[in-house]
């Protein structure tokens, strides 16, 4: 379920959540998948979250979106991470992109949420909810750093183990926390109460905690 597509009129990437009614706002615009190049359409409805979908007839094209199918929880998480970052005064002026393509030493990857600060620092925010081995954390972290990206892991669900939290805190600058309750996939609010002066919040009320 992609939230990003490429406009065929040369206007670049489109994040569908930027529109209250994307079918109306983007009426007449043609789209292509940013990975396989197949034509895409907008799908939405009373019980369907707005998203882009591949048009029928292109199933034979290899595509990251088909290969790396994401759960509903993961899709919700990356949208909430993007929203939290965009609405934080600490990141005013930052470029924030969902499903952002980046070429690393290990090949092309699509970052859940990419953030570039005005001073040029770049971050790869990744929601990890399903179980993942330490070896996988190491491999993905190394790949992002090869592209001069600072990885930020947001852990929730099966991935929110003490072992994973300890590894991320020891090997990355920041760790995020995802809270999933009663089938509502809620990102813990980022707040700041002045008790600990860090640019990523105090680590107690949500957001980030420095290592």
C-alpha positions as CSV (number, residue, x, y, z in Angstrom):
1,X,0.0,0.0,0.0
2,X,2.2,2.9,-1.2
3,X,1.7,6.4,0.2
4,X,4.1,7.8,-2.4
5,X,3.9,8.0,-6.2
6,X,5.7,10.0,-8.9
7,X,3.7,12.5,-10.9
8,X,4.0,12.1,-14.6
9,X,3.8,15.8,-15.2
10,X,7.3,16.4,-13.8
11,X,6.2,17.7,-10.4
12,X,8.0,14.9,-8.6
13,X,6.9,12.8,-5.6
14,X,3.4,13.0,-4.1
15,X,2.6,12.0,-0.4
16,X,-1.0,11.1,-0.5
17,X,-1.6,12.1,3.2
18,X,-0.9,15.7,2.4
19,X,-4.4,15.9,0.8
20,X,-7.8,15.8,2.6
21,X,-9.4,14.5,-0.5
22,X,-6.7,13.2,-2.8
23,X,-9.0,12.0,-5.6
24,X,-10.4,15.5,-5.9
25,X,-7.2,17.4,-5.4
26,X,-5.2,15.3,-7.8
27,X,-7.9,14.7,-10.3
28,X,-6.4,14.4,-13.8
29,X,-2.9,13.7,-12.6
30,X,-1.2,10.5,-13.8
31,X,1.1,8.6,-11.5
32,X,3.8,6.0,-11.7
33,X,5.4,3.8,-9.0
34,X,8.7,5.2,-7.8
35,X,10.2,1.7,-7.8
36,X,9.0,-0.3,-10.8
37,X,7.6,2.6,-12.9
38,X,4.2,1.0,-13.4
39,X,1.1,3.3,-13.7
40,X,-0.7,3.9,-10.4
41,X,-4.1,5.0,-9.3
42,X,-5.6,6.4,-6.1
43,X,-7.7,4.2,-4.0
44,X,-9.8,5.4,-1.1
45,X,-13.2,4.9,0.4
46,X,-15.2,4.9,3.6
47,X,-13.2,1.9,4.9
48,X,-10.1,2.2,2.8
49,X,-7.3,4.5,3.8
50,X,-6.2,6.7,0.8
51,X,-3.2,5.1,-1.0
52,X,-1.7,4.5,-4.4
53,X,-2.2,1.1,-6.1
54,X,-0.6,-0.4,-9.2
55,X,-2.8,-0.6,-12.2
56,X,-3.7,-4.2,-13.3
57,X,-1.5,-5.7,-16.0
58,X,1.9,-4.9,-14.5
59,X,2.2,-7.8,-12.1
60,X,5.2,-9.2,-13.9
61,X,7.4,-6.2,-13.0
62,X,9.6,-6.8,-10.0
63,X,8.7,-4.2,-7.3
64,X,9.8,-3.4,-3.8
65,X,6.3,-2.7,-2.7
66,X,5.1,-6.1,-3.7
67,X,8.2,-7.8,-2.4
68,X,8.3,-6.0,1.0
69,X,4.7,-6.1,1.9
70,X,4.0,-4.1,5.1
71,X,1.5,-4.7,7.8
72,X,-1.2,-2.2,8.6
73,X,0.6,-1.5,11.9
74,X,3.8,-0.7,10.2
75,X,2.1,1.6,7.7
76,X,0.3,3.5,10.5
77,X,3.6,3.7,12.5
78,X,5.6,5.4,9.7
79,X,2.8,7.9,9.1
80,X,2.7,8.8,12.8
81,X,6.5,9.1,13.0
82,X,6.4,11.5,10.0
83,X,3.6,13.5,11.5
84,X,5.4,13.8,14.9
85,X,8.6,15.0,13.3
86,X,6.9,17.5,11.0
87,X,5.0,19.0,14.0
88,X,7.9,19.2,16.3
89,X,9.4,22.7,16.8
90,X,12.8,21.1,17.2
91,X,12.8,20.1,13.6
92,X,11.5,23.3,12.1
93,X,12.7,23.6,8.5
94,X,13.6,20.0,8.2
95,X,12.9,18.1,5.0
96,X,10.7,15.0,5.9
97,X,9.9,12.4,3.4
98,X,8.0,9.0,3.6
99,X,9.1,6.0,1.7
100,X,12.3,7.8,0.6
101,X,14.7,5.9,-1.8
102,X,18.3,5.8,-0.9
103,X,21.2,4.0,-2.5
104,X,23.5,2.3,0.1
105,X,26.5,0.0,-0.1
106,X,24.0,-2.9,0.3
107,X,21.7,-1.7,-2.5
108,X,18.6,0.5,-2.8
109,X,16.4,0.9,0.2
110,X,13.3,2.8,1.0
111,X,13.5,4.6,4.3
112,X,10.2,4.7,6.3
113,X,10.8,8.3,7.2
114,X,13.7,10.4,5.9
115,X,14.7,13.6,7.6
116,X,17.3,16.2,6.7
117,X,17.9,19.1,9.0
118,X,18.7,22.6,7.8
119,X,22.3,22.0,8.9
120,X,22.6,19.0,6.5
121,X,22.4,16.2,9.1
122,X,20.4,13.3,7.7
123,X,18.4,10.6,9.5
124,X,16.8,7.3,8.5
125,X,13.8,6.8,10.8
126,X,12.8,3.1,10.7
127,X,9.7,1.6,12.5
128,X,10.5,-2.0,13.6
129,X,7.5,-3.9,15.0
130,X,8.0,-7.4,13.9
131,X,10.8,-9.4,15.4
132,X,14.3,-8.8,14.0
133,X,17.7,-10.3,14.9
134,X,20.6,-8.2,16.1
135,X,22.5,-9.2,13.0
136,X,19.7,-7.6,10.9
137,X,19.9,-4.4,13.0
138,X,23.6,-4.4,12.4
139,X,23.3,-4.9,8.6
140,X,20.7,-2.3,8.1
141,X,22.4,0.2,10.4
142,X,25.7,-0.3,8.5
143,X,23.9,0.2,5.2
144,X,22.4,3.5,6.2
145,X,25.7,4.8,7.6
146,X,27.4,3.9,4.3
147,X,25.1,6.5,2.8
148,X,25.9,9.1,5.5
149,X,22.6,8.6,7.3
150,X,22.1,8.4,11.0
151,X,19.7,5.6,11.7
152,X,16.9,6.0,14.3
153,X,15.1,2.9,15.3
154,X,11.5,3.1,16.5
155,X,10.8,-0.1,18.3
156,X,7.4,-1.6,19.1
157,X,5.6,-5.0,19.3
158,X,7.8,-8.0,19.0
159,X,10.9,-5.9,18.3
160,X,10.6,-4.0,21.6
161,X,12.8,-6.4,23.6
162,X,15.3,-5.5,26.2
163,X,18.1,-7.0,24.0
164,X,17.1,-4.9,21.0
165,X,16.7,-1.7,23.1
166,X,20.1,-2.2,24.6
167,X,21.7,-2.8,21.2
168,X,20.1,0.3,19.7
169,X,21.1,2.5,22.6
170,X,24.7,1.2,22.5
171,X,25.1,1.5,18.7
172,X,22.8,4.4,17.6
173,X,22.4,8.0,18.8
174,X,18.6,7.7,19.3
175,X,15.9,5.2,19.9
176,X,12.2,5.7,19.5
177,X,9.3,3.9,21.2
178,X,6.1,2.8,19.5
179,X,3.0,2.0,21.6
180,X,0.4,-0.3,20.1
181,X,-2.8,-0.7,22.2
182,X,-6.3,-2.0,21.6
183,X,-5.7,-2.3,17.8
184,X,-5.0,1.5,17.8
185,X,-1.5,2.0,16.5
186,X,-0.5,5.0,18.5
187,X,2.9,6.7,18.4
188,X,3.8,7.9,21.9
189,X,3.6,11.7,21.9
190,X,6.9,13.6,21.8
191,X,6.9,16.1,24.6
192,X,9.4,18.2,26.4
193,X,9.1,19.3,30.0
194,X,12.4,21.0,30.5
195,X,13.8,18.4,32.8
196,X,16.3,17.1,30.3
197,X,17.6,19.4,27.6
198,X,17.8,17.2,24.4
199,X,16.7,18.1,21.0
200,X,14.8,14.8,20.8
201,X,12.6,15.2,23.8
202,X,13.2,13.8,27.3
203,X,13.0,10.1,26.5
204,X,10.4,9.7,29.2
205,X,7.2,11.0,27.6
206,X,7.9,9.5,24.3
207,X,9.8,10.7,21.2
208,X,13.5,9.9,21.6
209,X,16.0,9.1,24.3
210,X,19.7,9.8,23.8
211,X,22.1,7.0,24.5
